[in-house]
Amino acid sequence: GYAWAQAALGIKFTSGEQVTESFYDAIRWYRKAAAKGHPGAMLNMSFCYRQGLGCSRDFVEAKAWAQKAAIFDCCKDAAINQLIMI
């Protein structure tokens, strides 16, 4: 599948828009998109791990995903903010 479509499905499951809200399903779709290099999905993975949404709370994993997202210019500022909050 396409990374942007997988990330969009993650957002839908996070918000409950047109589907039943499920952070477990959201993180599953974010993980697929992140594996294909989608920086927004990487940032969302960091947020989910930091908050323990759909996964166990894991600050090491949250930091790792934020650092991966930070290499992309489009997500650099948001990733830095995420790292500060970890």
C-alpha positions in Angstrom: 0.0 0.0 0.0 0.9 3.7 -0.2 2.5 5.2 2.8 0.3 8.4 2.7 -2.9 6.2 2.6 -1.7 4.1 5.5 -0.9 7.3 7.5 -4.3 8.7 6.6 -6.0 5.5 8.0 -4.0 5.9 11.2 -5.4 9.4 11.5 -8.9 8.2 10.9 -8.6 5.6 13.7 -7.0 8.1 16.0 -9.9 10.6 15.5 -12.7 8.1 15.1 -13.6 9.8 11.8 -15.8 7.4 9.8 -14.5 4.4 11.8 -14.6 3.4 15.4 -11.8 5.1 17.3 -9.0 2.6 18.0 -5.5 3.6 19.0 -4.5 0.0 18.5 -5.5 0.1 14.9 -4.1 3.6 14.5 -0.6 2.6 15.6 -0.8 -0.5 13.3 -1.4 1.8 10.3 1.2 4.4 11.5 3.8 1.6 11.8 3.2 0.5 8.2 3.5 4.0 6.9 6.5 4.8 9.0 8.2 1.6 7.7 7.9 3.1 4.2 9.4 6.4 5.3 6.4 8.6 6.0 7.7 11.3 8.4 4.2 12.2 9.8 3.6 8.6 10.7 6.9 8.5 12.5 5.9 11.5 14.5 2.5 10.0 15.3 4.3 6.8 16.4 6.4 8.9 18.8 3.3 10.5 20.2 1.5 7.2 20.7 4.5 5.7 22.5 4.9 8.8 24.6 1.3 8.7 25.7 0.8 4.9 25.7 -2.0 5.0 23.1 -2.5 1.7 21.4 0.8 0.4 22.9 2.7 0.3 26.1 4.1 3.7 27.2 7.7 3.6 26.1 9.8 6.8 26.2 12.8 5.1 24.6 10.7 4.1 21.6 9.0 7.5 21.5 12.4 9.2 21.3 13.6 6.8 18.6 10.6 7.6 16.4 10.9 11.4 17.0 14.5 11.3 16.0 13.7 9.4 12.8 11.0 12.1 12.0 13.4 14.9 12.8 15.6 14.2 9.7 12.7 15.4 7.5 12.4 19.2 7.1 8.6 19.0 7.1 8.6 17.5 10.6 11.8 18.9 12.2 10.1 21.5 14.4 7.3 19.1 15.6 9.8 16.3 16.2 12.0 18.6 18.3 9.0 19.6 20.3 8.1 16.0 20.8 11.7 15.2 22.0 11.4 18.1 24.5 8.2 16.6 25.9 9.7 13.1 26.4 
